[in-house]
Amino acid sequence: MILRNDAKCAAMAEKVYGAMKDYKDGVFLCLGTGIGGAVFMDGKLLEPKRYSGFEMGHMVINKGGRLCSCGKKGCFEAYASIKALKTKVTETLDMDSDISGEYLREVILKREVFENHNEVVIQDLENFLEYLQTGICNLIDIFEPEIVVLGGSFSYYEKNPIFNMLLDKINAPKTTFNEGEKPKIVTAEFKNDAGIIGATLI
């Protein structure tokens, strides 16, 4: 039996059939309960000899910051996963955090950010997007991909103004080392089905 991380399965689906199929160098980020990912260089999945590698969610973006589930402090995942956004917004609104990603996206954020203009929730969202931009731009500087694909629950933000807010932050001046053309940033074509599709490829 062959086992592979769900984020890497999703990445394989997007590389073979989806958003990355026409690109040689790409980074895939799975944003949901945590943050996972994979990297392709010259069309090939990078695979370390030790462990599974590419634990992108556990690069530290805020030294000494929030405690992460891995035991470290300040991890990318602790600030920029959909779970982190949900936890912060529901704490701000003093409501049960046991809600779906769809309810967060289509009801709470839509209402509080774009209709009620709740300044505190807007700041929570801005902070989340700043952390997400920081992590993505770090990965751009390291791997210089042609494309970055955002999967997991975040893939459903494709037609949401929040996605465009993120793009504006990434494409702003001085966010990456090379100030030339930045990589294409897109959401996963197969959404949350990518992992299942990718599992058939291992």
N, C-alpha and C positions, 0 to 999 in steps of 0.2 A: 504494500500500500504506500502511495506517495502522499505526503502532506505538504501543504504550502499555505502561508499566511494569506488571509482573505484580501488584504490590500494589494498584495502582489498578484493574486488571481485577477482582481479587478483591473489592475494595470495591464496584464496580459491581454484581456479582452479589448481594452481600449487601443492597445498597440496593434493587435492583429486585425480587428474589425472596426474599431471606433475612431475616436478623435485623433489618435496618434498614428494612424496607419500610414499616413503620407509623410511622416517625419522620421529622421534617423536618431536625433538626440532629443529626449524628452524626460520630463519629471512628472510623475503621477502622485498626487496627494489625495488620500482618502480622509475626508473630514466628517466625523460623526461623533460617536461616543468618545473616541480618541482621535489620534492622527497617525496614520500609517502611510506607507508610500513605496515607490520603486523608481529606479532610474534606468533609462535606456541610453546607451551610447553606441553610435554607428549601427543602430538597429538591434542591438543585443541587450538583454536584461543583465545588468551588473549583479553578480552574485559572489559575495565574499566566501573565502574558504572556511572562516570561523563564524559560527552562528548565522542567523538569517540576514543580518545587516539592514542598513537604511532605516533605522528607527528614528525617522525624522521628527516625530512627535516628542522625542526626548532630548533634542538639542536645547540647551538652556538659552532663553532669550531675555531672562530677567533674573540675574544672579541673586540668590537668597530670597526669591519670590515665593509664590504659592507652592504649597506641598503638592506634588504630583502623585498619582497612584503608584508610580514606580519607586517612590521613596526619595527621589531627588527634589530639589526646589527650583522653581522658575522655568520648568519645561514648556516648550512650545504648546504641547497638548493641554497643559493646565490653563492656558490663556486663549487659545485659538480654535479649540474643538467646538463643535456645535453644543456639546454637553456643557462646556464652560460658559458659552453665551447664554444657554437656557438657565443655568444655575444663577448667573449674575442677574439676569433680567427678572426672574421670578423672585429672587431675594429683594430686589428693588421694589417690586410691586406687592411684596408680602403675600405671595400666592404659592400653591402647591407646585413643586417642580416636576411632579409626575405627569407631564404633558407630552404630547407627540411633537416631533420636529415640524410637522405640518401645521399644528395649532400655533406653535411659536412663530412660524414664518407667516402664515396666512391670516392669523387673527391678532395675536399680541403685538408683534412688531408693526404690522400694517396699521393697527389702531393707534398704538402709543407713539410711534415715530411719525407716521405720515398723515394721521388724522388729528390726534390730540396734541401733537408736537410736545410730548412729555420730555422736558429738557434732561431729566435724570436718565431716562431710558435711552435717549439720543446719545448721551455721553457714554453709557454702557456700550452701545453699538459702535460708537467711534473708537473706543478703547479696543474692542474686539477686532475691528478692522485694522487698526494700527498694528496690533500684535500679529495678525494674520499676514499683513503686508511685510512686516519685518522678517518673519520666517520664510515667506516665499522669496523675498529678495535675497536673503542669505543663500538659499538654494540656487537661485539664478547666478549669483556670484561664484559659487563653487562649481556648478556643472555646466554653465553657459548653454542651457537647452534652447532648442528652437521653439519648443512649446511646453507649457505647463498645463496639465489637465487636473481639474478639481472634481473629485468624485465624492462618494458617500452621500450623506444627507445634504451637503452643501451643493451638490449638483442640481438640486431642485430650486436653487436661487437664480437659475439662468435668466429668467425673465423678470426677476425682482430688481427694483432700483438699488438694492443693497449690493448686488453683483457689480453694477456700474460704479458704485461708490468705491468698492475695492479696486477696480481697474484704474480709477482716477488716482488712487494712492500709489499703486505700483508704478504707474506711468509718469508720475511726477518727477521733476528733475532731482538728481542726486540721491536716488533710492538704490541704485546699483552702481557697481564700480565702473562698468563700461556704459557710457552714456549714448551709445549708438542705438540702433533699433532693438527694442526689447522683445523678448519672446512673446509669442501669442499665448494669451491666457483664456482658456475655455473650460466649460463644464463637461463632465463625462457624458457621452452619448447614451450609454446604457444605464445611467443612474445607479440605483441600488441593485440592479440585476447584473451588473458587471462582474461581481465576484462569482456568481453562479456560472456565467458564461465562460469566464476565465478558468474555472476549475476543470472544464472539459479539455483544456489545452495542456494540462500538465501530464 
